[in-house]
Amino acid sequence: MNLKYLSLFFFIFISCNKAKQVDVAKKIWTESIINDSYVYYPVKDNQIKVDLNKPQKVSLFDYFSHIELVPLETSDNILIGYCEEMFYHQSKYYIFDSKQLSVLVFDDTGKFIFQISKRGQGPGEYTDLTSMIFNPFTRNIDLTGLGNIYSYDLSGKHVKTLSRPENSSGYFWNFIPLSANLYVCYVGMSLDPYKINYYDVGKNKIIRKEYEDDILLNTFFFVSSTSHTPFYEYQGKWYFYRFVDNTTYEVGMDSLKPAYKWDFGKLNYDAKELNLPNRPSSISMLPYKINLQGQNNRYLLAQITMKSNKSGTGIYLIYDKYTNECKYIEHFTEQIDFLPKKITNEYVLSWCEHATLENYVSEEMLNEKDRQRFQNLINTKEEMNPIIIKYFFK
């Protein structure tokens, strides 16, 4: 009899203990979801409301744990004219120099490895370039210029050149790969109102045109004055945005579809109804323009400029998908500029010219190792290549 009670007591004890273990496991699991940046949060109701009349006081370190600097090696033979685009792959930085029409490759410490510089009219050469991207389907570096696409392997060897299809809307200004045989291209400098072209490589033709736009908004001046790529990648999907459009679109295999929309309330505008004159200065007449966008599993970041901001500096929007709150930041408490060029779950990747480093980071913001690096950089008077800045999320 006593053995029965003892067994029953043991069973109850074990069951309660298991229940407690489950509760503890649930708590740990729940906390890990909240704290883990790799848990996915969507944009609630596909709309982000922002009050541009209520700036908030925010520190960079409300979001980031630390900042690292990666100076790119400089020599007489390795001088970057202008860093237009960059991607990081297999511990290497690939830099697109739009001024010298070349791609320079550095290791993760900033040491130079090699460059692609094929300017000319022969096989594997180009006369102009406007954009660069890593193609995950072919594992090549793809470049575009005057509507052609030039592919090189990761060692810099020319693989192939695709000539612009005759039925395209115009020159490809930016582009993204959706498969090994399908590109989506953004067209600039064209009178064709359709600015997104689906390019089937196998058929060598444009199989679909999307995004009808006002001709004025796509003149050379408007495209060249907003040099940031209109695409960004997140979770294996590509997104497209225009600096005069509050809606950001997901790029599907056969069409664009609205992904989310910025809602600025009474400040919302339709660029087509502004009747802007066809000249470069018209850009400054826009109430605001959305220059940069990107997201990770927790945050969606954007940089905008506003007509009312006389300083001309960028204004930042940080939307927390977990709390469904968007902060409008005129300047961070550190009084520095912030240019979120590439956004991952681990960090934000940015870069700046050597001469402007102190605009983006101060000595107090760095750890001991990078403080010394910072001092060496600002004390160097010779011309130097850009500095990569990595902001690591908490």
N, C-alpha and C positions, 0 to 999 in steps of 0.2 A: 504493500500500500504506500509506504513511504517512498519507494522507488518510483511509483506512478506519479506522486506529487512532485518528486524531484525532477522527473522527466518533463512533466508539464511546465514546471517553473523554468527549466532550461530552455524549453521550446519558446515560451513567452519572452524570456530574456533575449534569446537569439533573434526572434522576430522583431522585438522592439529595437534591438541594436541595429538590425538590418534597415529598419525604417529610418532610424537616425542617420545611418550611413547614406541612405538614399537622399534624405533631406540635405545632408551636408554636400553630397555630390551635386544635387540640384543647385544648391547655393553657389558652389564653386563654378559650376557650368554657366549659371546665370551671370555671375560676376565676370567670368572670362569672356562672355559674349559682349558685355558692356565695355570691357577694357581691351578686347582684342580688335586691332584695326583690320583684321582680315575677315571680320563678320560683315556681311553686306547689308547696308541700309538704303532703301530707295528714297527718291524725292517724293515727299508726301503730296498726293493729289496732283503731281506733275506741275506744281506751281510754286514759285519762290517769291514771297512778298517782301518787299524792301521799302522802308521809309527813308528816302534820301534827304529828308529834313532833320533826321535825328542821328548824327554821328555818335559812335560809341568809343570809349576809351579802352583800348586793347593793347596788350603787350604781345610781341611775337612769342614770348615764352609761355603764354597761355596755351599755345598749341605745340610748340617745339621744345625738345629737351636740350639740344645743342646744335651748333653750326660748325661745319667743316669747310676749309678752304683748300682748293686744289689748283695751284698755279700751273699753267701750261708752259712747258719748256720753251725758251726763246733763244734764237740765234739769228744770225744774218740770213740764213737759209730757211728759217722757220718763223716767218712773221705772218700773222693772221690779219687780213685787211678788215673784215667784218664778220663776226660770228652770227650767221643768220639762223641756223638750226643746229641741233645737236641730238644725238641719241647715244645711249650707253648700252653696250652689249658685250657679254663675255669679258668683263673687266676692262673694257676699252671704251674710250670716248671718241666718237666720230663727229668731227666739226665740219660744217658746211660753210666755207668762206665765200660769200656772195660777191665780194669785191674782186677777188683774184680767181674766182671760178674754180675752186679746188676743194677737195676733202682731205682734211688732216686727221691722222689717227694717233691717239696718245693712250698710254696705259693708265691704270687707275691712280697712279701717283703723279701723273702729268708729264711723264717722259715721252718724248716724240718717238713714233715707231715708223710710220711711212705716210705718204700722201698720194692722192689721185689728182693728177694735174694733166689733163689731156686736151688742152685747148688747141683747136685746129679743125681741119676739114677732112682728115683722113679716117680710115676705119677705127672705130672705137674712140673717136674724138668728137668734141662738141664746140659750138661757137658761142653758146649762151647757156646759163643755168639759172633756174629760179627756185628750185626746191630739192630736198633730199629726204629719203626715208629708208628704213630697214624693212625689207620684204621678208616676213617670217615664213612664207610659203616656199620661196626659192632660196632663202638665206643669202640674198644678194643685197648690195647697196644699190638702190635705184635713185637716179637723178633725172630731172626733167628740165628741158629748155626748148623754147620755140615749139612746144607741142610734142617733141620727141621724148622718148624714155630711154635712158642709157643705164645698163645694168653691169655692175662689177662685183666680183666675188669679194669675200672679206679680206683677201690679201691684196686687193686692188687690181686684179686682172680683169680686162674687159670680157664680158660674157656675150652680150648682144645689144643691139640697138633697135628700138621699135619706132618707126616713123609715124608721125601724126596722121590718123585716118582722115580721108578727104571729107567725110561727113561730120567732122567735129564742129563744135560751135566756135572754136578759135584756139588760141594757144593755151596749153595747160599751164596754169600758174602754180597750182599745188595738186597733189594726188595721193591716193591711198590704195593699197592692194586689198581686195576682198577675197581673192583666191589666187592661185598661180596663173590664172588666165583672165582675171577680171580686175580692172582698175576703176576707181571712181575719181574723176578729175574735175577740179574747179577751174573754170575758164575765165581768164581776164583779157582785157584789150579786145573786145569783140562787140559787134552790133547785134549779135544773136542774143535774144532775151533769156535763153536757157543757159544757166551757168554751171549746172552739174551734168557731166557726161559720163555714162557708163560705157567703158571701153572694153570690148571683148577682143582679147589678143588673138585668139584662134581664128576669128572671123576678120580681124583687122578692121573693125568698124565700130561705130558708136551704136549701141543697141537700144539706148534709152536716154532721153534728155529730161532733166528735172530742174526745179527751182527757177521759175520765170521771174525775172527781176527787171527793174527800171534801167534803161540803158545808161542814164546819167550816173547811177550808183555803181557802175562797173567800168567807168572810163579808166584809162591808165593811171590818172591822178589818184583816184580813190583806191585802186588796188595797191599802188606803190606806196601810198602814204600810210597804209596799214599793213606792214610787212609780216605780221604774225600769221602763221598758217591758220586757216579756218577749220582745221580738223584736229581732234584729239582722240586718243584711244583709252578705253576703260573696260576692263573685264572681257577682253577679246572683241569688243564692239567699238565701232567708230562713230563719232559724233561730229556734226557740221554746224557751224554758227557763222553769222555775219555781224559785223559791228553795228549795223543799223537795224537789226532784227532781234526782238526780245525772245524769240522762240529758238531753242536749240533742237536739232533734229538727229534722230538715230539713222545712220546710213544702213539701210537694208540691202539685201542682195539684188533687189529689183526696184527699190524706190526709197524715198525719204519719208520718215514719219515723225511727227512731233514727239519729242522726249520730255521736255519741260519748258517752262516759260518764266522769264523774269517779269515780275509785276511791280512797277514803280509808281503805281497809283496815278495821280493826276499828271505826273511827268511822262507817262507813256506817250509815244508819238509814232506816226506812220511816216517814214522818210519820203515816200512817194508823194505825200501831200504837202511837203514843205516848200516845193518849187524852188529848190536851190539852184543858183547859177552854175554853169558848167566850168568850174575853175578850181584849182587845188585848194584855195582858201575856204571853199565851201564846207570843208570838213570841220573847221572851227566854229561853224554856225550851227552845228548839230547840238541839241540840248545835252546829249550824252552819247558816248559810243562805247561798246563793249569790246575791249581789245584782246583780252586773254580769258580763256576758260579751261577748266580741267577738274577732274574729281577722282577721289579714291573711295574706299568703302565707307568712310565716315564723313568726309567733307567734300563740298563743292566750292571751288575758289574761282573768283573772277577779278579782273582788274578793269576799271572803267575810267574814262576821263569825262569831265563835265564842263560845259560852257561856263557855268557859274564859278568854277574854280580857277581864279586868275593866275595861280601859280603854275598851272599846266601840268602839275604832277598827278600821278595816278591815284585813284581811290580804290579801296579794296572791299570786296564782298566775300565773307566767309559764311557759308551755309552749313550748319551742323545737321546732318540728316537724322541723327539719333534724337536730338531734341526738337527738331523742326524749327530752329531759330536761325535767322540770318543777321549777321552783324555788318553794319556799314561803317567803315573805318577810313576817316580822312587821312590820318597818319597814326602810326604806331607810337607807343609811349617812348620807344627807343629813338624816335625822330630819324628814321632811316627809310629808304625806298625798298620796295619788295616787288620782285618781278617773277611770279611763279610760272616758269616756262614749261616744266614737265612735272607731273604730279604722280607719285606712286603711293602705295600704302605705307612705305617706310620713310620716304623723304620727298621734299620739293627740290627740284633741280633748277638752278638758275646760273647766270653768268654775268659778268660785267667787264668793262674795259679797265685796265690797270689804273688809269688816271681817275676813275670814278669809284674806286673801291670803298673809300670812306663815306660815300653816299649810301652804301648798302650794308655796311657792317662797321661796328666800332670795336675797339680793343676789349672793352668791358663785356662784350657779348660772347667772347671766345674762351675756350679752355687754355691752359698754360701753353700747350704745344702750338696751337694756332695763334696765340697772342704773339709768340716769337716770330712766327711766319708772317703775321700781319705787319709787325714792325719792320721786318726785312723788306717787305713789299713796298710799304709807303716811303721807306728811306731810299729806295732804288729810283734813281733819276732817269736811267736809260729806258727806252721804249720796251715794253713787255707785252706778251700775249695776254689775252683775257684770263680772268680768274674764275674758275668754277666755284659756285657756292652751293653747298648742300645743307638744307634745313631738315633735321631729323625730327619726325613726329614723336610725341610722348608715348 
